[in-house]
């Protein structure tokens, strides 16, 4: 091979390699397409030449990024044949928490029309991961400070639980003293039922003392009817006492802390669950506190010491309650999306929403409120006595994020006492 041929071949290979480098590292593309201009207030570290995806499918590249009048202009190169509708949504997305960013397009609707080459649109800027982490850390610090509060939060819960223990102990002594009488009543009912069955059997067979004494047919029928009534009363008494055994009562205490404003609140309820297995009643007071002694706070828009009385229905996947909810007529619904799970925490996890005070139009702490009270939240029970709760209160007006703890105690002694009282009537 001649020297000229070698030089020519070497030059050709060098030009090819140089072209590949320009294509790979430079802003060159042989793919046909069209440009779209998208303005953002913040591109969250989106690099030039990053991918453009339409509903998750790559359809182009970010050709160039530059500043214009305080905004970032992203010039997109969209592949030929790709149709994007005018109401499509442009936003910055990431492949993972620490992955690279790309420009995501959520396709719009055909009736809105098609974006032409050179069209100008406006994208949605998302908050940065750094800002979200900083806000989360601040919320956790505020929650910790509110719970500690020189031990006041823990002292309040301790005093409440001490009062509940004393009340439960007193009721336990009362039930213990009544238990022998209740047992004796059950034994007498059983003996009465047994005797009634024996007498009715003698009358039907014509054997025994009663048939010998009663020769009149009408008198015999009257006696049979009377004894049948006694048997029915005995059966009803057994059924009623069985319902008392299934009657349940729970004490519920909820404590909440609002990081924005450093506000704390608590609710106290007593919940009655009859033995039918599908209804319950609850009564209590929400937002406990003495508003005359509390310091003024321009972020405090709550009504204190509100009566709460609800009638609810429930089953394994949720419950629905109506009544006087937090001082006003309304409704509360809760759903357990994972009620079939084996894990206790997952099984009892619930999502709930409240809607009350539909006719609200009043001034609270210098601010006029004229929209209904809406709240949404989620609750997870760690065990049958303790749970955690997060919720957004008063979404339509003074939206406030709250975190809280929930306590639940079954009061078997009080349930027995109320059951006996209803039987006495």
Buried (B, 14 or more C-beta within 10 A) or exposed (E): EEEEEEEEEEEEEEEEEEEEEEEEEEEEBEEEBBBBBBBBEBBBEBEBBBBBBBEEEEBBBBBBBEEEEEBBBBBBBBBEEBEBBBBBEBBBBBEEEEEEBBBBBBBBEEEEEEBEEEBEBEBEBBEEEEEEEEEEEEBEEBBEEBBEBEEEBEEBBEEBBEEBEEBBEEBBEBBEEEEEEBEEBEEEBEEBBEBBEEBBEBBEEEEEEBBEEBEEEEEBEEBBEEBEEBBEBBEEBBEEBEBBEEBBBBBBBBBBBBBBEBBBBBBBBBBBBBEEEEEBBBBBBBBBBEEEEEEEEEEBBBBBEBEBEBEBEBEEEBBBBBBBBBBBEBBBBBBBEBBEEEEEBBBBBBBBBBBBBEEBEEEBBEEEBEEBBBBBBEBBBEEEEEBBBBBBBBBBBBEBBBBBBBBBBBBBBBBBBBBBEEBEE
